[in-house]
Amino acid sequence: MPDYQAAIQRYQAYLAANPRDAGNDRVLYQLARAQEQGGQLDAATATLDRLLQSHPDTRYRDEVEFRHGELRFTARQYAQAEAAYSQVLQAGAGNPLRDRALYMQGWSLFKQGRLDDALASFFGVLDAKLAALGIRTVGDLRLRTLEELESRFGRYGRRLHELALGIDEHPVVPNRPTQSISAEDTLAEDLPLADLEPMIRELADKVWAATRKETRVGHTVVLKLKTREFRILTRSLTPVEMPSSAQALAELALALRERVQLPQGTRYRLVGVGIGNFRDAETADAQPSLFEG
C-alpha cells in the first residue's frame, strides 16, 4: 500500500524549502492528490484552494476545478461542487474533462433538488455524444441502426431508436393538467448573447398565445439557452405578478438573459422561452419575487 503520509511530508517539505519555485503549482496538485488518497479530504480541498489562489493561471486549472468538484460532492457540498464543475465547462468543447464535468454538474444540481436544471445537464451530455457521431436531428438518428445505437449507448440506445421512429408504448394519459408551456428554436447560425433578443421576443409571442387557451395559471418564467458547445443553461424567475402581455413576458425573459455570465465570445445555437409551475387559478397562492436559477 502506498505511503501517502510520507509523500505528503515530502511535498510539504519541498514547498517550505522552495516557496517561490515557479513549478509549485504542480507540487501543490500532487500534494492534494496524496492528501485525497490518504483520506485527508478537507486538507486536499484546502490545498486546491491554495493552488488556485497562488497560481490562478496554472495549466492544471481544469483538473484542479474538477478535483475540487469531486471533493465537494463527496462532502455533500453540492452547491460548491456545481460551481467547480461549471468552471471546468467554461473551457469549452475541447476540454477532455467536459463530459464528465457536465455529467457531475447534473448530479450536483439533482442533489440540490433542481431537477429541471439537472436534466438539462444530462441531456447536454447526450447531445454532445450524439453530435460527435454526426447526429444533430431526429432524421440523422433515424438513419442509425438499432445495433449501432445499442453499442454506443447500451440499453438507452434502444429507447433512442424507438423514439426516432415514433414508437412509444407508454399509455396515453388524457386530460393531464398543464404543467408548463414553452417554445424553442434552433438558430440558423450561432449567435452571441446580445443578438438573441429578436428570437426571444418571437418565442415569447408563441408562448403567450398558447397560454391564452389555458384555464390554469403559470407562475414561473423560464429562459433556456444552448451554446455552440452543447452546454444547456436555464434561468428562471417567479415574480410577484406574472406578465399580462406577450411584451411583458419577453421583457422578463430578456431580464433573465442578463443573468447569463458565460464568456463574451460564447455563441448560442438554441433559444427557448417558457412558463411553468402551472396551478389552478382558484387555488393559486401569491408568491414572493424569487430568482430561482
C-alpha positions as CSV (number, residue, x, y, z in Angstrom):
1,M,0.0,0.0,0.0
2,P,1.5,3.4,-0.9
3,D,2.7,5.5,2.0
4,Y,0.7,8.6,1.3
5,Q,1.7,10.3,4.6
6,A,5.4,10.1,3.6
7,A,4.6,11.6,0.2
8,I,2.6,14.4,1.9
9,Q,5.5,15.2,4.1
10,R,8.0,15.3,1.1
11,Y,5.7,17.7,-0.8
12,Q,5.2,19.9,2.2
13,A,9.0,20.0,2.9
14,Y,9.7,20.9,-0.8
15,L,7.1,23.8,-0.7
16,A,8.6,25.1,2.6
17,A,12.1,25.0,1.2
18,N,11.2,26.4,-2.2
19,P,8.3,28.9,-1.6
20,R,8.9,30.8,-4.9
21,D,9.5,27.9,-7.3
22,A,7.6,28.5,-10.5
23,G,6.6,24.9,-10.6
24,N,4.9,24.8,-7.2
25,D,1.5,24.5,-8.8
26,R,2.4,21.0,-9.9
27,V,3.7,20.2,-6.4
28,L,0.6,21.6,-4.8
29,Y,-1.6,19.5,-7.2
30,Q,0.4,16.3,-6.3
31,L,0.1,17.2,-2.6
32,A,-3.6,17.5,-2.9
33,R,-3.8,14.1,-4.7
34,A,-1.7,12.5,-2.0
35,Q,-3.9,14.0,0.7
36,E,-7.1,12.8,-1.0
37,Q,-5.7,9.3,-1.5
38,G,-4.7,9.3,2.2
39,G,-8.2,10.2,3.3
40,Q,-7.4,13.8,4.2
41,L,-10.2,15.3,2.2
42,D,-10.5,18.6,4.0
43,A,-6.7,19.1,3.7
44,A,-6.9,18.2,0.0
45,T,-9.6,20.8,-0.6
46,A,-7.6,23.5,1.2
47,T,-4.5,22.7,-0.9
48,L,-6.5,23.0,-4.1
49,D,-7.8,26.4,-2.8
50,R,-4.3,27.4,-2.1
51,L,-3.2,26.3,-5.6
52,L,-5.8,28.4,-7.3
53,Q,-5.1,31.5,-5.2
54,S,-1.3,31.4,-5.7
55,H,-1.4,30.2,-9.3
56,P,-4.6,31.5,-11.0
57,D,-3.2,30.8,-14.5
58,T,-2.0,27.3,-13.8
59,R,-2.1,24.9,-16.7
60,Y,-3.7,22.4,-14.2
61,R,-6.7,24.7,-13.6
62,D,-9.3,22.5,-15.3
63,E,-8.1,19.4,-13.5
64,V,-7.9,21.3,-10.2
65,E,-11.5,22.6,-10.6
66,F,-12.7,19.1,-11.5
67,R,-11.0,17.6,-8.4
68,H,-12.4,20.5,-6.4
69,G,-15.9,19.4,-7.6
70,E,-15.3,15.8,-6.7
71,L,-14.2,16.6,-3.2
72,R,-17.1,19.0,-2.6
73,F,-19.5,16.4,-4.0
74,T,-18.1,13.7,-1.7
75,A,-18.5,16.1,1.2
76,R,-22.1,16.7,0.1
77,Q,-21.4,20.4,-0.5
78,Y,-23.4,20.2,-3.7
79,A,-23.7,24.0,-4.5
80,Q,-19.9,24.3,-4.3
81,A,-19.5,21.2,-6.4
82,E,-21.8,22.6,-9.0
83,A,-19.8,25.8,-9.1
84,A,-16.5,23.9,-9.5
85,Y,-17.8,21.8,-12.4
86,S,-19.2,24.9,-14.0
87,Q,-15.7,26.4,-14.0
88,V,-14.4,23.3,-15.9
89,L,-17.2,23.8,-18.5
90,Q,-16.2,27.3,-19.3
91,A,-13.1,25.9,-21.0
92,G,-15.3,24.8,-23.9
93,A,-15.8,21.7,-26.0
94,G,-12.2,20.8,-26.5
95,N,-11.7,20.2,-22.8
96,P,-11.3,16.4,-22.2
97,L,-13.0,16.7,-18.8
98,R,-16.1,18.4,-20.3
99,D,-18.4,15.5,-20.5
100,R,-17.5,14.2,-17.0
101,A,-17.9,17.7,-15.6
102,L,-21.3,18.2,-17.3
103,Y,-22.5,14.8,-16.0
104,M,-21.4,15.6,-12.4
105,Q,-22.8,19.1,-12.7
106,G,-26.1,17.4,-13.4
107,W,-25.8,15.2,-10.3
108,S,-24.9,18.2,-8.2
109,L,-28.0,20.0,-9.4
110,F,-30.1,16.9,-8.8
111,K,-28.9,16.7,-5.2
112,Q,-29.9,20.3,-4.7
113,G,-33.4,19.5,-5.9
114,R,-33.0,21.5,-9.1
115,L,-34.4,18.7,-11.3
116,D,-35.1,20.6,-14.5
117,D,-31.5,22.1,-14.5
118,A,-30.1,18.6,-13.7
119,L,-32.0,17.2,-16.7
120,A,-30.6,20.0,-18.9
121,S,-27.0,18.9,-17.9
122,F,-27.7,15.2,-18.5
123,F,-29.3,15.9,-21.9
124,G,-26.3,18.1,-22.7
125,V,-24.0,15.1,-22.3
126,L,-26.3,13.1,-24.6
127,D,-26.4,15.9,-27.1
128,A,-22.6,16.1,-27.2
129,K,-22.2,12.3,-27.7
130,L,-24.8,12.3,-30.5
131,A,-23.1,15.3,-32.1
132,A,-19.8,13.5,-32.0
133,L,-21.4,10.8,-34.2
134,G,-22.8,13.4,-36.6
135,I,-26.3,13.1,-35.2
136,R,-27.9,16.5,-34.9
137,T,-31.5,15.9,-35.8
138,V,-34.1,13.2,-35.4
139,G,-33.7,12.4,-39.1
140,D,-30.0,11.7,-38.5
141,L,-30.8,9.5,-35.6
142,R,-33.4,7.6,-37.6
143,L,-30.7,6.6,-40.1
144,R,-28.7,4.7,-37.5
145,T,-29.3,1.0,-36.8
146,L,-30.5,-0.3,-33.5
147,E,-27.3,-2.3,-33.2
148,E,-25.1,0.8,-33.6
149,L,-27.1,2.8,-31.0
150,E,-27.1,-0.1,-28.5
151,S,-23.3,-0.5,-28.9
152,R,-22.9,3.2,-28.2
153,F,-25.5,3.9,-25.5
154,G,-26.3,0.5,-24.1
155,R,-30.0,-0.1,-23.1
156,Y,-30.8,3.5,-23.8
157,G,-29.8,3.0,-27.4
158,R,-33.0,1.0,-28.0
159,R,-35.0,3.8,-26.5
160,L,-33.4,6.4,-28.8
161,H,-34.1,4.1,-31.7
162,E,-37.8,3.8,-30.8
163,L,-38.3,7.5,-30.2
164,A,-36.6,8.4,-33.5
165,L,-39.2,6.1,-35.2
166,G,-42.1,7.5,-33.2
167,I,-42.5,4.3,-31.1
168,D,-43.7,4.8,-27.5
169,E,-45.5,2.1,-25.7
170,H,-46.3,4.3,-22.6
171,P,-50.0,4.6,-22.0
172,V,-51.6,7.9,-23.1
173,V,-53.0,9.9,-20.1
174,P,-55.8,12.1,-21.4
175,N,-56.6,15.5,-20.0
176,R,-53.4,15.7,-18.0
177,P,-53.2,19.1,-16.3
178,T,-50.8,21.5,-17.9
179,Q,-47.5,21.9,-16.0
180,S,-45.6,24.1,-18.4
181,I,-45.8,25.7,-21.9
182,S,-42.7,26.5,-23.8
183,A,-41.3,27.2,-27.3
184,E,-37.8,26.8,-28.5
185,D,-36.0,27.1,-31.8
186,T,-32.5,26.3,-33.2
187,L,-30.9,29.4,-34.8
188,A,-29.8,29.4,-38.4
189,E,-26.3,30.4,-37.2
190,D,-24.7,30.5,-33.8
191,L,-25.1,34.0,-32.3
192,P,-23.7,35.9,-29.3
193,L,-26.0,36.6,-26.4
194,A,-26.6,40.2,-27.3
195,D,-28.1,39.2,-30.6
196,L,-30.8,36.9,-29.2
197,E,-33.4,39.5,-28.5
198,P,-35.5,39.0,-31.7
199,M,-35.7,35.3,-31.2
200,I,-36.6,35.7,-27.5
201,R,-39.4,38.1,-28.4
202,E,-40.7,35.8,-31.1
203,L,-40.8,32.8,-28.8
204,A,-42.4,34.9,-26.1
205,D,-45.2,35.7,-28.5
206,K,-45.8,32.0,-29.2
207,V,-45.8,31.0,-25.6
208,W,-48.2,33.9,-24.7
209,A,-50.6,32.9,-27.4
210,A,-50.6,29.3,-26.1
211,T,-51.3,30.3,-22.5
212,R,-54.4,32.2,-23.6
213,K,-56.1,28.8,-24.2
214,E,-55.3,27.6,-20.6
215,T,-57.5,27.9,-17.6
216,R,-54.6,27.1,-15.2
217,V,-52.2,29.9,-14.3
218,G,-48.4,29.7,-14.7
219,H,-46.1,31.2,-12.0
220,T,-42.6,30.9,-13.3
221,V,-40.9,32.3,-16.4
222,V,-38.0,30.3,-17.9
223,L,-35.3,31.1,-20.4
224,K,-33.3,28.2,-21.9
225,L,-30.1,28.5,-23.9
226,K,-27.8,26.0,-25.6
227,T,-24.3,27.0,-26.5
228,R,-22.3,26.1,-29.6
229,E,-20.6,23.5,-27.4
230,F,-24.0,22.0,-26.5
231,R,-24.0,23.3,-22.9
232,I,-27.5,23.9,-21.8
233,L,-28.4,26.7,-19.4
234,T,-31.7,27.6,-17.8
235,R,-32.6,30.8,-15.9
236,S,-36.0,31.2,-14.1
237,L,-37.9,33.7,-12.2
238,T,-41.1,33.5,-10.1
239,P,-42.4,37.1,-9.9
240,V,-45.0,38.6,-7.6
241,E,-47.2,39.2,-10.6
242,M,-47.0,37.2,-13.8
243,P,-46.7,39.2,-17.1
244,S,-50.0,40.5,-18.5
245,S,-48.9,40.5,-22.2
246,A,-46.5,38.9,-24.6
247,Q,-44.4,42.0,-24.5
248,A,-44.1,41.8,-20.7
249,L,-43.2,38.1,-20.9
250,A,-40.5,39.0,-23.4
251,E,-39.1,41.6,-21.1
252,L,-38.9,39.1,-18.2
253,A,-37.1,36.6,-20.5
254,L,-34.7,39.3,-21.6
255,A,-34.0,40.2,-18.0
256,L,-33.1,36.5,-17.4
257,R,-30.7,36.7,-20.3
258,E,-28.8,39.3,-18.4
259,R,-28.1,36.7,-15.7
260,V,-26.1,34.5,-18.0
261,Q,-22.4,35.0,-17.1
262,L,-20.6,33.0,-19.7
263,P,-17.5,34.5,-21.5
264,Q,-18.3,37.3,-24.0
265,G,-17.3,35.2,-27.0
266,T,-19.8,32.4,-26.3
267,R,-22.1,31.6,-29.2
268,Y,-25.6,30.2,-28.8
269,R,-27.4,27.8,-31.2
270,L,-30.8,27.3,-29.4
271,V,-33.1,29.6,-27.5
272,G,-36.2,28.6,-25.5
273,V,-38.8,30.6,-23.6
274,G,-41.4,29.0,-21.3
275,I,-43.9,29.5,-18.5
276,G,-44.0,26.8,-15.8
277,N,-45.4,25.9,-12.4
278,F,-49.0,26.0,-13.6
279,R,-51.7,25.8,-10.9
280,D,-55.5,26.1,-10.9
281,A,-56.4,29.7,-10.8
282,E,-58.7,29.5,-7.8
283,T,-56.1,27.8,-5.7
284,A,-53.0,29.7,-6.8
285,D,-51.3,31.5,-4.0
286,A,-49.3,34.7,-4.5
287,Q,-45.6,34.0,-4.5
288,P,-42.9,36.4,-3.4
289,S,-40.4,37.5,-6.0
290,L,-37.7,34.8,-6.3
291,F,-34.8,34.3,-8.6
292,E,-34.5,30.5,-8.9
293,G,-31.7,29.7,-11.3
